[in-house]
Amino acid sequence: MRNHILLYINQQRIEARDNHAFMSLSDFIRLHLRQTGTKVVCAEGDCGSCTVLLGRIVDKQIRYEPVCSCIQYLYQLDGTHVINVEGLTYDAELNPVQQSMVACQGAQCGYCTPGFVVAMHQLFEDGQSRNEAAVKRALTGNLCRCTGYDPILKAARETDMSKMRRIAELFPIEKISSELSAAANDPVQINYAGKTFFKPTVISDACRFRAGHPDCTLITGGTDIGVQVNKGIRQITAVMNLHGVSQRSIEIKNDYLLAGAGATLTELFRACEEYFPEFANLLDIFGSPLIRNAGTLAGNLANGSPIGDTLPPLFVMNAEIELTGINGSRWVNINSFYVGYRKTIMGEDELITAIKIPLPKPDEIVKFYKVSRRRDLDISTFAAAIFLRLSGKLIHEIRIALGGVGPVVLRLSKTESALTNQLFTEDAMLEASNLALSEITPITDVRGSANYRNRLAANTLLRFYHDITGQPSNGNGHPKSPPDHGDNGRDSSSFILQASSLISNPHPTPPPEYKGREGEGDGRDGHSSSSNIQRSALSSNPPSEQKESE
Amino acid sequence: MKHVGQNVPHDSAHLHVTGKSTFIDDMPPLHGEVCVGIVPCPKAHAKILSIDTTAAKQIPGVLAILAAADIPGHNRFGPVVQDEYLLAEKEAVFIGHPLALIVAENKEALLAARKAVKFQLEELAPIFTIDDAIKASSFLGNQRLIQRGDVDKAFASAPHTLTGTFDIGGQEHFYLESQVALAVPGEDNTFTIHSSTQHPSEVQTLVAEILAVRFNHVTVICKRMGGGFGGKETQAAQPAMFAALAAHVTRRPARFVYSKDDDMRFTGKRHPFKAFYKTAFTDQGEILAVDTQLYSNGGCSTDLSFAVLERAMLHNDNAYFIPHFRVTGRVCKTNLPSNTAFRGFGGPQGVAAMENLIEEIAHTLKIDALDIRQTNCYGRRSEFPSPCNQGEGKGGGPIAGCVPPPPPSPGIPGEREITPYGQTIANNTLPRLFETLRKDSDYDRRRDEIDQFNQHSRTQLRGMSLTAVKFGISFTRRTLNQANALVNIYVDGSVVISTGATEMGQGVNTRIRQLAADELGLPLSSIRLMPTNTEKNNNTSPTAASSGTDLNGAAALDACQKLKGRLAPIAAKMLADQAGGLHAEPDHIRFLAGRVFDDRRPAKTIDFQQVICHAYELRINLGERGFYATPGVDFNRDTGKGHPFLYYTNGGACTEVLINRFTGEMKLARVDLLMDLGQSINPGIDRGQVTGAFIQGVGWVTTEELVYSAQGNLLSYSPTTYKIPNISDLPDVFNVSWIDNPDNHVSLLRSKSVGEPPLLLGISAFTAVKNALSYLGEESMKIALPATGERILLAMPARTAKPSTYVPAPAK
């Protein structure tokens, strides 16, 4: 049993003990190492000023991805290699991203700049340029208040790719990765000032620890836990890092996708791009790349927020969750996993170990929606998933799940029954939307009023109808519509179902901007985290918040 | 070799990109440094019955807990009216109002003490909104008025009138670096304050007053800010006062840093406004009269609210000549943190009120809003026939029967170039901006396309709007239009410049460096701009009102010119060649590229440093103070008349939006910006100011909503819930350009200030939404600012009826 956390920060080997194990990465870097290029603004993963590269061992190699260091705690980081802006200069010279940022006036006040530099360096690490859409998606986790981003995009365009160096050229990563790989097999335990940290390497140890520590915080990505700790909502007494017992793999079987509990949302996004593009589109606006690179699907499910972006899709797909406890494993349908606001059926010793998501078949139509105040790096005000199977023009089966309209994600069973065996027409959907309203109980909170959520819920059924029956009707010069926005005008009399080509094609060509991207966060993103500090002032209902974490 | 006009990188850029630039919270802890925190009042309005700090003081590590009575000097302060109490005395007037100040050895003790301070409050009825304040007659100061003509008479005979109300939201600055200060006590009761402030002299004044010391005991230093945007003009002072009080009682260095959450909850914002408006106009869309009552939400104290209101009133006309004009203004007193300066300083609210009204006139008359704008633009003649598209519209020529107006005669302002407050608009580029942008943005073709699209699409709506800005440059408080600069030359030929300008990312130091480099004929590498320091520059004005470069750059140039005046005779003697017939003539001495020469014989040059060394030997003063006071500006608040601005920075924006009809989500499809920046000192930095300000303006009018609970708690107090624009919110097409205008003779090297004006162009995103909604009918157009997705969706008719009833007739 190791009694310290082992990690590298830039060239420096660090054994973190005692109170250091319970520090946030950004505090450790700024206060302990006194490297102040990493700035902290929001301390909740929603601005990217603290962006660092997190290198984790995947298949014996280190994979580097940008994350928010303010919500990563050292207890999550055993066996990792962290690189901050101080680690990215080339022999004391500015790297090509830095040179371009200087030349293109990409920095004004300079506070967000190191975060942008780190994220952009990783985007261009392979020396390949990216189109503007890909650059934007990679940078949605980084906020800038001065430049209006345009100079930063220019800097991205004008970076001299031929001078980019790989991380492997900057650091002795062979040596680092062999040491970290070996250390990955060690369980770690640290007790300090009444706090306990445990990193098991065997699942049964994990289950026993959980059972023995009812107040235990479970953590892998921790993109919400970190926020709760930073904002004083959660006190850490016992914390268990599950990286040593969580599978990171994602397997595609015949008709389902099997994700290990350690798989990040970025990894899930990549798998879905090919096999479940509709889900990939939604994951693409989940948090930001900085959040998705750390957060996991298992965490999002365990966190159980009624506005968790991933929940409605999994509800309509009848996803199954594998729970493992001291006495073995069981599979549970997600539709019966939640029993109340952030309450699940998990036993005191159980952990989520895998998630099985059925993939849509060629005759199944699925659409996933997220509505938020800002498209990217935001939490849902409202989320919806609809699954449809037609028999001719009749609705053979329909499943509707809505998030953000009640204390849990809701399946609209009455609406579903009423629509079954109806003709799939605009009128039928319009009528069903009235019934749908009777099944939901939205609240007013900081993200939107109950009235707004009701309107969104009612419109969703119509939107779904238009989206799957619509044809592009763009005139010349029509602005490129955002992927999130529905198709254009349709007229109900001209309804022709465009069969499976409109639908979730299981083997689509990825959009061009994704091609050849093996690495890091593509992404626009969506939301992250947040705290449920007294926002109930406008309502007696519990606040709707989405979080990822476990 | 000229540096002015070049895209010179920001002078801190190489530090910013490597993370080496030091902000106050990056400074290593000083020996013995203590932590400082406040006990924030949890109620918006309360009588303080008791505060008990006994238990808190017992906590190990707690060094002191101060209440109002422990303050050695004035607890009451304010930049204009002293009506704010740093620590609440009898009454707390906003959530976050400090009840006590805690000084502790470490954060843990600080947090424990905060919980242990006991207090009893008696809640009083709070007021939060403008409506409630009006009802309760809760105001700060008196009503203000600017008027011209006979508004009442104009309404009595007008063919059309229109009335309405318009709610305009506030805005959080969201500078990334939260408010912060570090106070270091020195010998003899002196204090050095490192403050992230746009106004070091204000911090110096307030710290001295709260500690009851003379100003010469307090030195304030600001190297740089991680963004300011007006939020650190007056309100950087509170953190500095907290830190200074802690340093005073402990005689140890003390640092006060707001967390982002607390900064957002407890500090002031852009003023929310409400406009009650009435307008009269002709069939052709010529505006005859506008009568507007503006109310601003000032929060709990005056702060800068009067000046913000004044600028809103002075900008209510925006780019339009309105013969009969009346605007009144009143500041509401509410129980919110005192609202304060924010880029634009009231101008955006005044302009939004006008541009909102123009969209409604356009809808009423079924005339394109751009035609209304051009018809009424300053400098257009009165009989402008509409719709007459200036030869650039549909069909490519004037409509038969329309007489195109004569081109505005350059340089000679006409009757229709006089503002309601009496200032004549010189060098008026507004008509040209409208015309050029209409053409460059392909407005008319796109308008046709949007008309078509909105007739057919049932899933999306498009809207487009082209608005302008005419932003007055100068502080409306005349006194502030002054600056001093200190230029020192060392014997190695290097130069340091200190001014009162503070660097918040806007590049003021870079611009001054360029100006000085050209004036002294030196490479940029010879010149450094020093941290702003009240010891070097006294009685400075805030870096605000877009005036940082204009004022401080001019003062620095003045100093450089005086130095050259002393160096030229020395160089003349050094270069003179009596035998060759070249007599020493200081007027012929030139400084260029680090060399000095006589322009009658430019082949012979000497090194700048040689001249300096020689001057030093001769005991010549190699340091100089420069000074500048803006000539001519004056404004009489009582009469509402005068010449408040040195000049105007103008611009235009054409913004097209795309709205999802099912969700109300909105996206910028295309934006074309066109600015008149005179002769730019640094086009790269100016461009960044334009795009940055514009996007910040777009945030204000779209996604940035301040949401409060019924008790006055700000619910959108962190980036999780308060959404500033993201990189993916940039328009799909974003064109930025400027017109060539060499005729702004009144300003520094014919440049124009750029910091604030483009923010007001963000309003075009709001009016574009309004334009889109106008296709659904008059009722749908009534939308408050910001136009959030929620407001847009709820403005549209509910989709419960048959499709045919919600597809409207086109607006035209």
Boltz contact constraints between the chains, C-beta under 6 A:
constraints:
  - contact:
      token1: [A, 36]
      token2: [B, 26]
      max_distance: 6.0
  - contact:
      token1: [A, 37]
      token2: [B, 19]
      max_distance: 6.0
  - contact:
      token1: [A, 41]
      token2: [B, 176]
      max_distance: 6.0
  - contact:
      token1: [A, 41]
      token2: [B, 260]
      max_distance: 6.0
  - contact:
      token1: [A, 42]
      token2: [B, 260]
      max_distance: 6.0
  - contact:
      token1: [A, 42]
      token2: [B, 718]
      max_distance: 6.0
  - contact:
      token1: [A, 42]
      token2: [B, 719]
      max_distance: 6.0
  - contact:
      token1: [A, 44]
      token2: [B, 718]
      max_distance: 6.0
  - contact:
      token1: [A, 44]
      token2: [B, 720]
      max_distance: 6.0
  - contact:
      token1: [A, 46]
      token2: [B, 719]
      max_distance: 6.0
  - contact:
      token1: [A, 46]
      token2: [B, 720]
      max_distance: 6.0
  - contact:
      token1: [A, 47]
      token2: [B, 719]
      max_distance: 6.0
  - contact:
      token1: [A, 85]
      token2: [B, 19]
      max_distance: 6.0
  - contact:
      token1: [A, 86]
      token2: [B, 19]
      max_distance: 6.0
  - contact:
      token1: [A, 89]
      token2: [B, 18]
      max_distance: 6.0
  - contact:
      token1: [A, 98]
      token2: [B, 17]
      max_distance: 6.0
  - contact:
      token1: [A, 101]
      token2: [B, 17]
      max_distance: 6.0
  - contact:
      token1: [A, 102]
      token2: [B, 9]
      max_distance: 6.0
  - contact:
      token1: [A, 102]
      token2: [B, 13]
      max_distance: 6.0
  - contact:
      token1: [A, 102]
      token2: [B, 14]
      max_distance: 6.0
  - contact:
      token1: [A, 102]
      token2: [B, 17]
      max_distance: 6.0
  - contact:
      token1: [A, 105]
      token2: [B, 684]
      max_distance: 6.0
  - contact:
      token1: [A, 105]
      token2: [B, 685]
      max_distance: 6.0
  - contact:
      token1: [A, 105]
      token2: [B, 688]
      max_distance: 6.0
  - contact:
      token1: [A, 107]
      token2: [B, 13]
      max_distance: 6.0
  - contact:
      token1: [A, 107]
      token2: [B, 16]
      max_distance: 6.0
  - contact:
      token1: [A, 107]
      token2: [B, 17]
      max_distance: 6.0
  - contact:
      token1: [A, 108]
      token2: [B, 505]
      max_distance: 6.0
  - contact:
      token1: [A, 109]
      token2: [B, 226]
      max_distance: 6.0
  - contact:
      token1: [A, 109]
      token2: [B, 227]
      max_distance: 6.0
  - contact:
      token1: [A, 109]
      token2: [B, 504]
      max_distance: 6.0
  - contact:
      token1: [A, 109]
      token2: [B, 505]
      max_distance: 6.0
  - contact:
      token1: [A, 110]
      token2: [B, 12]
      max_distance: 6.0
  - contact:
      token1: [A, 110]
      token2: [B, 16]
      max_distance: 6.0
  - contact:
      token1: [A, 110]
      token2: [B, 21]
      max_distance: 6.0
  - contact:
      token1: [A, 111]
      token2: [B, 176]
      max_distance: 6.0
  - contact:
      token1: [A, 111]
      token2: [B, 177]
      max_distance: 6.0
  - contact:
      token1: [A, 111]
      token2: [B, 226]
      max_distance: 6.0
  - contact:
      token1: [A, 112]
      token2: [B, 176]
      max_distance: 6.0
  - contact:
      token1: [A, 113]
      token2: [B, 16]
      max_distance: 6.0
  - contact:
      token1: [A, 113]
      token2: [B, 17]
      max_distance: 6.0
  - contact:
      token1: [A, 114]
      token2: [B, 19]
      max_distance: 6.0
  - contact:
      token1: [A, 117]
      token2: [B, 17]
      max_distance: 6.0
  - contact:
      token1: [A, 136]
      token2: [B, 727]
      max_distance: 6.0
  - contact:
      token1: [A, 136]
      token2: [B, 728]
      max_distance: 6.0
  - contact:
      token1: [A, 139]
      token2: [B, 727]
      max_distance: 6.0
  - contact:
      token1: [A, 140]
      token2: [B, 726]
      max_distance: 6.0
  - contact:
      token1: [A, 140]
      token2: [B, 727]
      max_distance: 6.0
  - contact:
      token1: [A, 140]
      token2: [B, 728]
      max_distance: 6.0
  - contact:
      token1: [A, 145]
      token2: [B, 174]
      max_distance: 6.0
  - contact:
      token1: [A, 145]
      token2: [B, 176]
      max_distance: 6.0
  - contact:
      token1: [A, 145]
      token2: [B, 227]
      max_distance: 6.0
  - contact:
      token1: [A, 146]
      token2: [B, 505]
      max_distance: 6.0
  - contact:
      token1: [A, 146]
      token2: [B, 692]
      max_distance: 6.0
  - contact:
      token1: [A, 147]
      token2: [B, 688]
      max_distance: 6.0
  - contact:
      token1: [A, 147]
      token2: [B, 692]
      max_distance: 6.0
  - contact:
      token1: [A, 148]
      token2: [B, 691]
      max_distance: 6.0
  - contact:
      token1: [A, 148]
      token2: [B, 692]
      max_distance: 6.0
  - contact:
      token1: [A, 148]
      token2: [B, 694]
      max_distance: 6.0
  - contact:
      token1: [A, 148]
      token2: [B, 695]
      max_distance: 6.0
  - contact:
      token1: [A, 149]
      token2: [B, 727]
      max_distance: 6.0
  - contact:
      token1: [A, 149]
      token2: [B, 730]
      max_distance: 6.0
  - contact:
      token1: [A, 150]
      token2: [B, 691]
      max_distance: 6.0
  - contact:
      token1: [A, 151]
      token2: [B, 688]
      max_distance: 6.0
  - contact:
      token1: [A, 371]
      token2: [B, 663]
      max_distance: 6.0
  - contact:
      token1: [A, 373]
      token2: [B, 703]
      max_distance: 6.0
  - contact:
      token1: [A, 373]
      token2: [B, 723]
      max_distance: 6.0
  - contact:
      token1: [A, 374]
      token2: [B, 703]
      max_distance: 6.0
  - contact:
      token1: [A, 374]
      token2: [B, 723]
      max_distance: 6.0
  - contact:
      token1: [A, 374]
      token2: [B, 726]
      max_distance: 6.0
  - contact:
      token1: [A, 376]
      token2: [B, 726]
      max_distance: 6.0
  - contact:
      token1: [A, 376]
      token2: [B, 728]
      max_distance: 6.0
  - contact:
      token1: [A, 377]
      token2: [B, 726]
      max_distance: 6.0
  - contact:
      token1: [A, 446]
      token2: [B, 707]
      max_distance: 6.0
  - contact:
      token1: [A, 446]
      token2: [B, 715]
      max_distance: 6.0
  - contact:
      token1: [A, 446]
      token2: [B, 716]
      max_distance: 6.0
  - contact:
      token1: [A, 446]
      token2: [B, 721]
      max_distance: 6.0
  - contact:
      token1: [A, 448]
      token2: [B, 790]
      max_distance: 6.0
  - contact:
      token1: [A, 452]
      token2: [B, 790]
      max_distance: 6.0
  - contact:
      token1: [A, 455]
      token2: [B, 793]
      max_distance: 6.0
  - contact:
      token1: [A, 459]
      token2: [B, 662]
      max_distance: 6.0
  - contact:
      token1: [A, 459]
      token2: [B, 799]
      max_distance: 6.0
  - contact:
      token1: [A, 462]
      token2: [B, 799]
      max_distance: 6.0
  - contact:
      token1: [A, 463]
      token2: [B, 662]
      max_distance: 6.0
  - contact:
      token1: [A, 466]
      token2: [B, 459]
      max_distance: 6.0
  - contact:
      token1: [A, 475]
      token2: [B, 449]
      max_distance: 6.0
  - contact:
      token1: [A, 475]
      token2: [B, 453]
      max_distance: 6.0
  - contact:
      token1: [A, 477]
      token2: [B, 449]
      max_distance: 6.0
  - contact:
      token1: [A, 479]
      token2: [B, 658]
      max_distance: 6.0
  - contact:
      token1: [A, 479]
      token2: [B, 669]
      max_distance: 6.0
  - contact:
      token1: [A, 479]
      token2: [B, 732]
      max_distance: 6.0
  - contact:
      token1: [A, 480]
      token2: [B, 732]
      max_distance: 6.0
  - contact:
      token1: [A, 482]
      token2: [B, 667]
      max_distance: 6.0
  - contact:
      token1: [A, 485]
      token2: [B, 660]
      max_distance: 6.0
  - contact:
      token1: [A, 486]
      token2: [B, 459]
      max_distance: 6.0
  - contact:
      token1: [A, 486]
      token2: [B, 662]
      max_distance: 6.0
  - contact:
      token1: [A, 487]
      token2: [B, 459]
      max_distance: 6.0
  - contact:
      token1: [A, 488]
      token2: [B, 457]
      max_distance: 6.0
  - contact:
      token1: [A, 488]
      token2: [B, 459]
      max_distance: 6.0
  - contact:
      token1: [A, 488]
      token2: [B, 460]
      max_distance: 6.0
  - contact:
      token1: [A, 489]
      token2: [B, 456]
      max_distance: 6.0
  - contact:
      token1: [A, 489]
      token2: [B, 457]
      max_distance: 6.0
  - contact:
      token1: [A, 489]
      token2: [B, 458]
      max_distance: 6.0
  - contact:
      token1: [A, 489]
      token2: [B, 459]
      max_distance: 6.0
  - contact:
      token1: [A, 524]
      token2: [B, 728]
      max_distance: 6.0
  - contact:
      token1: [A, 530]
      token2: [B, 720]
      max_distance: 6.0
  - contact:
      token1: [A, 535]
      token2: [B, 715]
      max_distance: 6.0
  - contact:
      token1: [A, 537]
      token2: [B, 709]
      max_distance: 6.0
  - contact:
      token1: [A, 537]
      token2: [B, 713]
      max_distance: 6.0
  - contact:
      token1: [A, 538]
      token2: [B, 709]
      max_distance: 6.0
